[in-house]
Amino acid sequence: QPGGGSNALFYAHARPGMFQGLYKLHKGDTITAVHADGTEAQYHVAALEYVPYNDLSVLDQTPYDEITLLTCTSYDSHTPRFIVIGLPGAAG
């Protein structure tokens, strides 16, 4: 869960209404994660990266709170993935 003290990873296709907008983010932009109960966790974009399709390290737990947003880069299942890593709070 976002705000749970470790890595919270979310995947969606790069399509309208899903994660297509990830490509428009910049370092320092705000990410708001909304929990089922309506509470929010705020993050800022700390990194934007391309990783190999089989890089499972994006699933790893971290000793600190972060959010990882993951999407595809094409219809080919072997192409790199695009990730956005967010850290808690406003950009510093």
N, CA, C and O atoms as a printed pandas DataFrame, in Angstrom:
     atom_number atom_name residue_name chain_id  residue_number  x_coord  y_coord  z_coord
0              1         N          GLN        A               1    0.834   -1.194    0.000
1              2        CA          GLN        A               1    0.000    0.000    0.000
2              3         C          GLN        A               1    0.871    1.248    0.000
3              4         O          GLN        A               1    1.894    1.283    0.685
4              5         N          PRO        A               2    0.487    2.269   -0.753
5              6        CA          PRO        A               2    1.210    3.547   -0.669
6              7         C          PRO        A               2    1.180    4.066    0.767
7              8         O          PRO        A               2    0.149    4.018    1.437
8              9         N          GLY        A               3    2.309    4.554    1.219
9             10        CA          GLY        A               3    2.408    5.041    2.586
10            11         C          GLY        A               3    2.688    3.946    3.595
11            12         O          GLY        A               3    2.671    4.192    4.801
12            13         N          GLY        A               4    2.945    2.732    3.111
13            14        CA          GLY        A               4    3.146    1.593    3.998
14            15         C          GLY        A               4    4.575    1.360    4.434
15            16         O          GLY        A               4    4.854    0.392    5.141
16            17         N          GLY        A               5    5.493    2.232    4.023
17            18        CA          GLY        A               5    6.867    2.108    4.479
18            19         C          GLY        A               5    7.785    1.312    3.578
19            20         O          GLY        A               5    8.937    1.065    3.937
20            21         N          SER        A               6    7.300    0.899    2.403
21            22        CA          SER        A               6    8.131    0.159    1.462
22            23         C          SER        A               6    7.683    0.489    0.049
23            24         O          SER        A               6    6.911    1.426   -0.155
24            25         N          ASN        A               7    8.159   -0.269   -0.924
25            26        CA          ASN        A               7    7.818   -0.051   -2.325
26            27         C          ASN        A               7    6.386   -0.507   -2.613
27            28         O          ASN        A               7    6.029   -1.654   -2.340
28            29         N          ALA        A               8    5.582    0.378   -3.155
29            30        CA          ALA        A               8    4.236    0.034   -3.622
30            31         C          ALA        A               8    4.269    0.157   -5.145
31            32         O          ALA        A               8    4.447    1.256   -5.669
32            33         N          LEU        A               9    4.101   -0.951   -5.858
33            34        CA          LEU        A               9    4.210   -0.959   -7.312
34            35         C          LEU        A               9    2.834   -1.100   -7.951
35            36         O          LEU        A               9    2.005   -1.899   -7.515
36            37         N          PHE        A              10    2.610   -0.296   -9.004
37            38        CA          PHE        A              10    1.361   -0.352   -9.761
38            39         C          PHE        A              10    1.695   -0.422  -11.240
39            40         O          PHE        A              10    2.560    0.307  -11.724
40            41         N          TYR        A              11    1.000   -1.306  -11.959
41            42        CA          TYR        A              11    1.184   -1.455  -13.400
42            43         C          TYR        A              11   -0.136   -1.156  -14.100
43            44         O          TYR        A              11   -1.209   -1.521  -13.618
44            45         N          ALA        A              12   -0.037   -0.490  -15.236
45            46        CA          ALA        A              12   -1.174   -0.334  -16.140
46            47         C          ALA        A              12   -0.619   -0.150  -17.544
47            48         O          ALA        A              12    0.520    0.280  -17.723
48            49         N          HIS        A              13   -1.434   -0.477  -18.534
49            50        CA          HIS        A              13   -1.031   -0.279  -19.924
50            51         C          HIS        A              13   -0.887    1.209  -20.222
51            52         O          HIS        A              13   -1.501    2.049  -19.565
52            53         N          ALA        A              14   -0.072    1.521  -21.218
53            54        CA          ALA        A              14    0.114    2.912  -21.649
54            55         C          ALA        A              14   -1.013    3.280  -22.613
55            56         O          ALA        A              14   -0.802    3.428  -23.817
56            57         N          ARG        A              15   -2.200    3.420  -22.061
57            58        CA          ARG        A              15   -3.396    3.743  -22.834
58            59         C          ARG        A              15   -4.140    4.884  -22.146
59            60         O          ARG        A              15   -3.969    5.109  -20.948
60            61         N          PRO        A              16   -4.971    5.608  -22.908
61            62        CA          PRO        A              16   -5.777    6.676  -22.291
62            63         C          PRO        A              16   -6.597    6.127  -21.122
63            64         O          PRO        A              16   -7.166    5.039  -21.207
64            65         N          GLY        A              17   -6.649    6.879  -20.057
65            66        CA          GLY        A              17   -7.374    6.456  -18.871
66            67         C          GLY        A              17   -6.609    5.487  -17.999
67            68         O          GLY        A              17   -7.073    5.111  -16.923
68            69         N          MET        A              18   -5.439    5.082  -18.457
69            70        CA          MET        A              18   -4.599    4.180  -17.673
70            71         C          MET        A              18   -3.285    4.915  -17.389
71            72         O          MET        A              18   -3.304    5.963  -16.745
72            73         N          PHE        A              19   -2.149    4.393  -17.852
73            74        CA          PHE        A              19   -0.855    5.017  -17.557
74            75         C          PHE        A              19   -0.218    5.711  -18.754
75            76         O          PHE        A              19    0.992    5.936  -18.744
76            77         N          GLN        A              20   -0.976    6.057  -19.775
77            78        CA          GLN        A              20   -0.401    6.768  -20.913
78            79         C          GLN        A              20    0.227    8.104  -20.477
79            80         O          GLN        A              20    1.223    8.538  -21.056
80            81         N          GLY        A              21   -0.343    8.739  -19.481
81            82        CA          GLY        A              21    0.154   10.025  -18.995
82            83         C          GLY        A              21    1.497    9.963  -18.288
83            84         O          GLY        A              21    2.093   11.008  -18.024
84            85         N          LEU        A              22    1.989    8.777  -17.975
85            86        CA          LEU        A              22    3.289    8.683  -17.300
86            87         C          LEU        A              22    4.394    9.339  -18.121
87            88         O          LEU        A              22    5.337    9.901  -17.565
88            89         N          TYR        A              23    4.275    9.267  -19.432
89            90        CA          TYR        A              23    5.309    9.812  -20.313
90            91         C          TYR        A              23    5.391   11.338  -20.250
91            92         O          TYR        A              23    6.359   11.925  -20.732
92            93         N          LYS        A              24    4.398   11.971  -19.670
93            94        CA          LYS        A              24    4.381   13.440  -19.569
94            95         C          LYS        A              24    4.937   13.947  -18.239
95            96         O          LYS        A              24    5.077   15.155  -18.047
96            97         N          LEU        A              25    5.250   13.041  -17.332
97            98        CA          LEU        A              25    5.747   13.450  -16.018
98            99         C          LEU        A              25    7.198   13.912  -16.084
99           100         O          LEU        A              25    7.964   13.515  -16.963
100          101         N          HIS        A              26    7.551   14.769  -15.116
101          102        CA          HIS        A              26    8.914   15.280  -14.976
102          103         C          HIS        A              26    9.334   15.130  -13.515
103          104         O          HIS        A              26    8.489   15.021  -12.626
104          105         N          LYS        A              27   10.627   15.127  -13.280
105          106        CA          LYS        A              27   11.118   15.101  -11.897
106          107         C          LYS        A              27   10.505   16.268  -11.130
107          108         O          LYS        A              27   10.438   17.394  -11.623
108          109         N          GLY        A              28   10.064   15.972   -9.918
109          110        CA          GLY        A              28    9.457   16.982   -9.063
110          111         C          GLY        A              28    7.943   17.051   -9.157
111          112         O          GLY        A              28    7.303   17.623   -8.275
112          113         N          ASP        A              29    7.349   16.481  -10.209
113          114        CA          ASP        A              29    5.883   16.480  -10.321
114          115         C          ASP        A              29    5.274   15.694   -9.166
115          116         O          ASP        A              29    5.924   14.830   -8.578
116          117         N          THR        A              30    4.027   16.003   -8.851
117          118        CA          THR        A              30    3.327   15.352   -7.750
118          119         C          THR        A              30    2.562   14.127   -8.222
119          120         O          THR        A              30    1.921   14.139   -9.273
120          121         N          ILE        A              31    2.643   13.067   -7.423
121          122        CA          ILE        A              31    1.846   11.859   -7.605
122          123         C          ILE        A              31    0.954   11.751   -6.373
123          124         O          ILE        A              31    1.443   11.807   -5.245
124          125         N          THR        A              32   -0.331   11.598   -6.579
125          126        CA          THR        A              32   -1.258   11.411   -5.470
126          127         C          THR        A              32   -1.852   10.018   -5.554
127          128         O          THR        A              32   -2.523    9.679   -6.529
128          129         N          ALA        A              33   -1.608    9.220   -4.541
129          130        CA          ALA        A              33   -2.192    7.878   -4.452
130          131         C          ALA        A              33   -3.409    7.974   -3.546
131          132         O          ALA        A              33   -3.305    8.426   -2.405
132          133         N          VAL        A              34   -4.566    7.551   -4.051
133          134        CA          VAL        A              34   -5.810    7.616   -3.284
134          135         C          VAL        A              34   -6.161    6.212   -2.810
135          136         O          VAL        A              34   -6.330    5.298   -3.617
136          137         N          HIS        A              35   -6.267    6.052   -1.501
137          138        CA          HIS        A              35   -6.621    4.762   -0.919
138          139         C          HIS        A              35   -8.124    4.523   -1.053
139          140         O          HIS        A              35   -8.883    5.452   -1.327
140          141         N          ALA        A              36   -8.545    3.287   -0.860
141          142        CA          ALA        A              36   -9.955    2.920   -0.968
142          143         C          ALA        A              36  -10.835    3.716   -0.003
143          144         O          ALA        A              36  -12.005    3.967   -0.292
144          145         N          ASP        A              37  -10.270    4.112    1.146
145          146        CA          ASP        A              37  -11.060    4.872    2.119
146          147         C          ASP        A              37  -11.062    6.376    1.838
147          148         O          ASP        A              37  -11.633    7.153    2.604
148          149         N          GLY        A              38  -10.419    6.785    0.731
149          150        CA          GLY        A              38  -10.411    8.193    0.347
150          151         C          GLY        A              38   -9.219    8.980    0.852
151          152         O          GLY        A              38   -9.008   10.113    0.418
152          153         N          THR        A              39   -8.430    8.412    1.761
153          154        CA          THR        A              39   -7.238    9.120    2.216
154          155         C          THR        A              39   -6.203    9.120    1.101
155          156         O          THR        A              39   -6.240    8.281    0.200
156          157         N          GLU        A              40   -5.282   10.068    1.174
157          158        CA          GLU        A              40   -4.295   10.227    0.112
158          159         C          GLU        A              40   -2.877   10.138    0.645
159          160         O          GLU        A              40   -2.608   10.483    1.796
160          161         N          ALA        A              41   -1.977    9.674   -0.202
161          162        CA          ALA        A              41   -0.536    9.682    0.070
162          163         C          ALA        A              41    0.107   10.481   -1.062
163          164         O          ALA        A              41   -0.112   10.181   -2.236
164          165         N          GLN        A              42    0.896   11.491   -0.716
165          166        CA          GLN        A              42    1.533   12.360   -1.696
166          167         C          GLN        A              42    2.984   11.944   -1.913
167          168         O          GLN        A              42    3.712   11.634   -0.970
168          169         N          TYR        A              43    3.380   11.946   -3.182
169          170        CA          TYR        A              43    4.748   11.629   -3.573
170          171         C          TYR        A              43    5.211   12.659   -4.595
171          172         O          TYR        A              43    4.397   13.355   -5.201
172          173         N          HIS        A              44    6.516   12.748   -4.779
173          174        CA          HIS        A              44    7.059   13.545   -5.881
174          175         C          HIS        A              44    7.893   12.625   -6.774
175          176         O          HIS        A              44    8.526   11.680   -6.303
176          177         N          VAL        A              45    7.879   12.924   -8.069
177          178        CA          VAL        A              45    8.635   12.113   -9.017
178          179         C          VAL        A              45   10.123   12.326   -8.758
179          180         O          VAL        A              45   10.630   13.442   -8.876
180          181         N          ALA        A              46   10.816   11.244   -8.404
181          182        CA          ALA        A              46   12.250   11.302   -8.118
182          183         C          ALA        A              46   13.076   10.735   -9.269
183          184         O          ALA        A              46   14.238   11.103   -9.437
184          185         N          ALA        A              47   12.482    9.835  -10.069
185          186        CA          ALA        A              47   13.223    9.211  -11.173
186          187         C          ALA        A              47   12.253    8.724  -12.241
187          188         O          ALA        A              47   11.130    8.306  -11.959
188          189         N          LEU        A              48   12.733    8.797  -13.477
189          190        CA          LEU        A              48   12.023    8.263  -14.640
190          191         C          LEU        A              48   13.036    7.386  -15.368
191          192         O          LEU        A              48   14.108    7.859  -15.743
192          193         N          GLU        A              49   12.705    6.118  -15.569
193          194        CA          GLU        A              49   13.700    5.187  -16.112
194          195         C          GLU        A              49   13.065    4.179  -17.070
195          196         O          GLU        A              49   11.868    3.898  -17.006
196          197         N          TYR        A              50   13.896    3.651  -17.950
197          198        CA          TYR        A              50   13.532    2.502  -18.768
198          199         C          TYR        A              50   14.291    1.315  -18.209
199          200         O          TYR        A              50   15.489    1.405  -17.943
200          201         N          VAL        A              51   13.597    0.205  -18.031
201          202        CA          VAL        A              51   14.227   -1.003  -17.510
202          203         C          VAL        A              51   13.923   -2.158  -18.467
203          204         O          VAL        A              51   12.904   -2.134  -19.156
204          205         N          PRO        A              52   14.793   -3.166  -18.517
205          206        CA          PRO        A              52   14.514   -4.327  -19.360
206          207         C          PRO        A              52   13.189   -4.987  -18.959
207          208         O          PRO        A              52   12.799   -4.944  -17.793
208          209         N          TYR        A              53   12.512   -5.587  -19.915
209          210        CA          TYR        A              53   11.211   -6.217  -19.678
210          211         C          TYR        A              53   11.264   -7.276  -18.583
211          212         O          TYR        A              53   10.261   -7.524  -17.914
212          213         N          ASN        A              54   12.414   -7.898  -18.396
213          214        CA          ASN        A              54   12.550   -8.990  -17.424
214          215         C          ASN        A              54   13.263   -8.553  -16.142
215          216         O          ASN        A              54   13.717   -9.399  -15.372
216          217         N          ASP        A              55   13.364   -7.262  -15.910
217          218        CA          ASP        A              55   14.000   -6.745  -14.690
218          219         C          ASP        A              55   12.996   -6.804  -13.547
219          220         O          ASP        A              55   12.122   -5.945  -13.428
220          221         N          LEU        A              56   13.129   -7.809  -12.725
221          222        CA          LEU        A              56   12.200   -8.004  -11.620
222          223         C          LEU        A              56   12.572   -7.197  -10.377
223          224         O          LEU        A              56   11.850   -7.228   -9.380
224          225         N          SER        A              57   13.690   -6.478  -10.429
225          226        CA          SER        A              57   14.104   -5.695   -9.261
226          227         C          SER        A              57   13.103   -4.580   -8.946
227          228         O          SER        A              57   13.076   -4.077   -7.823
228          229         N          VAL        A              58   12.286   -4.193   -9.917
229          230        CA          VAL        A              58   11.282   -3.157   -9.658
230          231         C          VAL        A              58   10.232   -3.641   -8.663
231          232         O          VAL        A              58    9.494   -2.833   -8.099
232          233         N          LEU        A              59   10.161   -4.953   -8.446
233          234        CA          LEU        A              59    9.223   -5.527   -7.485
234          235         C          LEU        A              59    9.777   -5.579   -6.066
235          236         O          LEU        A              59    9.038   -5.820   -5.112
236          237         N          ASP        A              60   11.073   -5.352   -5.935
237          238        CA          ASP        A              60   11.718   -5.490   -4.630
238          239         C          ASP        A              60   11.149   -4.536   -3.595
239          240         O          ASP        A              60   10.798   -3.395   -3.895
240          241         N          GLN        A              61   11.069   -5.034   -2.374
241          242        CA          GLN        A              61   10.706   -4.179   -1.257
242          243         C          GLN        A              61   11.869   -3.236   -0.963
243          244         O          GLN        A              61   13.023   -3.557   -1.245
244          245         N          THR        A              62   11.564   -2.088   -0.403
245          246        CA          THR        A              62   12.586   -1.118   -0.027
246          247         C          THR        A              62   12.472   -0.841    1.469
247          248         O          THR        A              62   11.409   -1.053    2.053
248          249         N          PRO        A              63   13.546   -0.372    2.097
249          250        CA          PRO        A              63   13.487   -0.065    3.531
250          251         C          PRO        A              63   12.876    1.316    3.797
251          252         O          PRO        A              63   12.933    1.811    4.923
252          253         N          TYR        A              64   12.302    1.928    2.784
253          254        CA          TYR        A              64   11.692    3.263    2.907
254          255         C          TYR        A              64   10.464    3.309    2.000
255          256         O          TYR        A              64   10.320    2.496    1.087
256          257         N          ASP        A              65    9.600    4.255    2.262
257          258        CA          ASP        A              65    8.372    4.426    1.503
258          259         C          ASP        A              65    8.670    4.968    0.106
259          260         O          ASP        A              65    9.377    5.966   -0.034
260          261         N          GLU        A              66    8.138    4.319   -0.922
261          262        CA          GLU        A              66    8.210    4.821   -2.285
262          263         C          GLU        A              66    7.077    4.213   -3.087
263          264         O          GLU        A              66    6.475    3.219   -2.681
264          265         N          ILE        A              67    6.793    4.823   -4.235
265          266        CA          ILE        A              67    5.789    4.285   -5.150
266          267         C          ILE        A              67    6.459    4.102   -6.506
267          268         O          ILE        A              67    7.215    4.965   -6.953
268          269         N          THR        A              68    6.180    2.983   -7.154
269          270        CA          THR        A              68    6.712    2.704   -8.485
270          271         C          THR        A              68    5.541    2.511   -9.433
271          272         O          THR        A              68    4.682    1.658   -9.206
272          273         N          LEU        A              69    5.509    3.304  -10.495
273          274        CA          LEU        A              69    4.480    3.198  -11.527
274          275         C          LEU        A              69    5.147    2.623  -12.764
275          276         O          LEU        A              69    6.163    3.150  -13.217
276          277         N          LEU        A              70    4.602    1.562  -13.313
277          278        CA          LEU        A              70    5.227    0.780  -14.377
278          279         C          LEU        A              70    4.278    0.660  -15.556
279          280         O          LEU        A              70    3.090    0.389  -15.379
280          281         N          THR        A              71    4.809    0.864  -16.774
281          282        CA          THR        A              71    3.996    0.683  -17.974
282          283         C          THR        A              71    4.845    0.129  -19.104
283          284         O          THR        A              71    6.071    0.068  -19.017
284          285         N          CYS        A              72    4.164   -0.271  -20.163
285          286        CA          CYS        A              72    4.825   -0.828  -21.339
286          287         C          CYS        A              72    5.289    0.298  -22.275
287          288         O          CYS        A              72    4.882    1.451  -22.130
288          289         N          THR        A              73    6.138   -0.059  -23.226
289          290        CA          THR        A              73    6.604    0.925  -24.208
290          291         C          THR        A              73    6.170    0.568  -25.622
291          292         O          THR        A              73    6.328    1.374  -26.538
292          293         N          SER        A              74    5.622   -0.637  -25.813
293          294        CA          SER        A              74    5.094   -1.040  -27.115
294          295         C          SER        A              74    4.244   -2.289  -26.915
295          296         O          SER        A              74    4.069   -2.753  -25.788
296          297         N          TYR        A              75    3.724   -2.824  -28.000
297          298        CA          TYR        A              75    2.939   -4.058  -27.929
298          299         C          TYR        A              75    3.826   -5.297  -27.869
299          300         O          TYR        A              75    3.335   -6.391  -27.588
300          301         N          ASP        A              76    5.104   -5.148  -28.124
301          302        CA          ASP        A              76    6.054   -6.260  -28.062
302          303         C          ASP        A              76    6.368   -6.548  -26.595
303          304         O          ASP        A              76    6.821   -5.666  -25.866
304          305         N          SER        A              77    6.130   -7.764  -26.176
305          306        CA          SER        A              77    6.316   -8.107  -24.759
306          307         C          SER        A              77    7.774   -8.122  -24.316
307          308         O          SER        A              77    8.048   -8.251  -23.123
308          309         N          HIS        A              78    8.714   -7.995  -25.250
309          310        CA          HIS        A              78   10.135   -8.029  -24.901
310          311         C          HIS        A              78   10.806   -6.658  -24.960
311          312         O          HIS        A              78   12.033   -6.577  -24.917
312          313         N          THR        A              79   10.041   -5.601  -25.055
313          314        CA          THR        A              79   10.613   -4.250  -25.078
314          315         C          THR        A              79   10.766   -3.733  -23.654
315          316         O          THR        A              79   10.128   -4.242  -22.732
316          317         N          PRO        A              80   11.612   -2.721  -23.474
317          318        CA          PRO        A              80   11.791   -2.165  -22.125
318          319         C          PRO        A              80   10.472   -1.662  -21.536
319          320         O          PRO        A              80    9.508   -1.396  -22.254
320          321         N          ARG        A              81   10.460   -1.543  -20.241
321          322        CA          ARG        A              81    9.329   -0.972  -19.503
322          323         C          ARG        A              81    9.731    0.417  -19.024
323          324         O          ARG        A              81   10.908    0.684  -18.778
324          325         N          PHE        A              82    8.759    1.284  -18.896
325          326        CA          PHE        A              82    8.989    2.642  -18.404
326          327         C          PHE        A              82    8.498    2.693  -16.972
327          328         O          PHE        A              82    7.374    2.284  -16.680
328          329         N          ILE        A              83    9.343    3.197  -16.074
329          330        CA          ILE        A              83    8.934    3.313  -14.671
330          331         C          ILE        A              83    9.110    4.739  -14.179
331          332         O          ILE        A              83    9.998    5.477  -14.606
332          333         N          VAL        A              84    8.224    5.088  -13.261
333          334        CA          VAL        A              84    8.306    6.359  -12.558
334          335         C          VAL        A              84    8.406    5.998  -11.080
335          336         O          VAL        A              84    7.583    5.244  -10.559
336          337         N          ILE        A              85    9.417    6.541  -10.413
337          338        CA          ILE        A              85    9.604    6.286   -8.990
338          339         C          ILE        A              85    9.281    7.558   -8.231
339          340         O          ILE        A              85    9.827    8.623   -8.520
340          341         N          GLY        A              86    8.395    7.439   -7.264
341          342        CA          GLY        A              86    8.006    8.580   -6.444
342          343         C          GLY        A              86    8.422    8.394   -5.004
343          344         O          GLY        A              86    8.347    7.290   -4.464
344          345         N          LEU        A              87    8.862    9.475   -4.380
345          346        CA          LEU        A              87    9.222    9.477   -2.966
346          347         C          LEU        A              87    8.247   10.372   -2.214
347          348         O          LEU        A              87    7.678   11.293   -2.801
348          349         N          PRO        A              88    8.045   10.115   -0.927
349          350        CA          PRO        A              88    7.024   10.839   -0.167
350          351         C          PRO        A              88    7.263   12.352   -0.139
351          352         O          PRO        A              88    8.395   12.834   -0.140
352          353         N          GLY        A              89    6.147   13.067   -0.115
353          354        CA          GLY        A              89    6.177   14.521    0.084
354          355         C          GLY        A              89    6.463   15.314   -1.166
355          356         O          GLY        A              89    6.511   14.781   -2.274
356          357         N          ALA        A              90    6.653   16.605   -0.960
357          358        CA          ALA        A              90    6.934   17.526   -2.053
358          359         C          ALA        A              90    8.397   17.422   -2.476
359          360         O          ALA        A              90    9.257   17.008   -1.699
360          361         N          ALA        A              91    8.655   17.805   -3.713
361          362        CA          ALA        A              91   10.044   17.782   -4.224
362          363         C          ALA        A              91   10.902   18.717   -3.390
363          364         O          ALA        A              91   10.465   19.792   -2.979
364          365         N          GLY        A              92   12.131   18.285   -3.148
365          366        CA          GLY        A              92   13.008   19.076   -2.307
366          367         C          GLY        A              92   14.083   19.640   -3.060
367          368         O          GLY        A              92   14.926   20.342   -2.502
